[in-house]
């Protein structure tokens, strides 16, 4: 199930849980170690070298005011191990948190920050989707705020149960995932026989350091699933402030939840919107654009993506919508019955879109190739074939 | 007829069946004086599911209240009409389980299903009140009518003619009151007087969570699925499905012994009842009336509504008045089926279906729906 993402220089800089689902059943390229795209796929690494550090102590996030009573803890841009943005929404009586992140110790730091920002109890956690970097902090929040209700869309709840429960055991597998990387450093050669350049060596060393630093986080993880799940909408009254949780159709996953705060004109999207390059692993390319269209119609002046900085207009949202439309149009143009995603990607041309998102940045281009041109194209092909594979994390197709 | 006028007035005020049973002298039983003539029974419905059931309609009605106990928390479906009664039921729930009541669901906006919310919030401050958005919005709009001075004034207005009738011993048409009617009037007066006292007690507590189609709640080892299945009794009816015991809590989508078709959507209501049947419940807990262990009553209700709707659709001519329509609809057989010869049930069934029920059919057919709650 190693997907084509694992090709030389395919650094998913945006990290991307590299959700393998939907990728081809055939491992089409050898695992090369640049992307630690394990069978569990949780790790993808930044081009930016980081010093070896303890994830929980050094994981950097920015505390960003979004609107009155709304604060986002924005994942720093340079992490190899990603964590979804965490957003706090405070009302007169209670607070709601959107997503709880990837790492328990980071969640604890965020909780301490929340206590400094408000004396209102966090009564609700809304989980935007089932990818683990968005909710492995649930148990920390539940311990800190007894009686809180964890809320998600109906599709997401059982997916969380399935993969989140398993994920706490993932720490023991990290060493196995690292072996090919260590082998490369030892031999100086990539699996395809190419020499490893100095910059690439440094990226691999960084990847190993970050993965090792993550091990204690896995030891801390406890799984906590949903208390409440809804199909289309759930409105929550925090006292003088309504938060509208909405599922607007399939996009990044089949259970995407967005949070909209009408009084603040604030929209928190989860990974329906990710900056600087969308994550489209296991996604629904043909339907996603319509979801973004609905988001564009909302009266929102501030938008918090699942990863990336807080935005103050809809420019990027519309740009992503245009990208998804372009991918679907291009795949539809070149695809003929029987063609695989791999074959499609050889003849299609998304160069214009790639340049618009990556501006020639090699790291972003690697992420774009992994997420859009590989995983995304696979999903677009599946949709044309009328055979969408179930979303999954670590299962063979 | 006097009783029907009383019912109609009450319905205008409550938009619901509160005070419906004003003629139900025979079923009103002695109860602690602290809450007037109201009675309820505690019923073990299924494993971990407890009902505080209005087995027969009280003089001033109050919804069935159901407690679903999970490993971590309790969900309560509907919170009742009378604060002192709700407090007593809270005491019973605390005896059943030490778990907190974390969710209170209001099945719809009628007064007798949510007045007790504030009592649950007082007992468990972290409680989450859950409703359909239509229900939450309408409760917000109407809340001030249901407490304090406006509440008292309205009830006093209803009380005055009842007191006069009892004093005179005569109906409005001059005929003498039977002993049964006299007893009914006495209990109705007592119930209304109790309601007047409660106008001051009422502390409003609105919804924390509103959902439009489904909400699944995990109480710890036990799932409750809240569902909006379409418009029926109101435009915001929520039913609760307990898959582990195959129990459905219907709110006033099902009321026994006759439907409260006051501002309802008869054609769509039948479809909602068919969806409830499709769940294949082993136990049906109505909004008022006793627990059912089969779907016979649900089916009968659906058939009746389908019949009324079918007759109305085939009789409909553009421009027809509601009274013209009324004349074309035959409900005699259904009246017998529901009342089994009980004059009280028959009078109320006939009134409900032929008056507000057919007014709503006319609104449906003419496309001129009136907003609920007015």
Interface residues (C-beta under 8 A of the other chain):
Chain A: X123 X147 X149 X154 X157 X225 X226 X227 X228 X229 X230 X231 X232 X233 X234 X235 X236 X237
Chain B: X100 X102 X126 X128 X133 X206 X207 X208 X209 X210 X211 X212 X213 X214 X215 X216 X217 X218
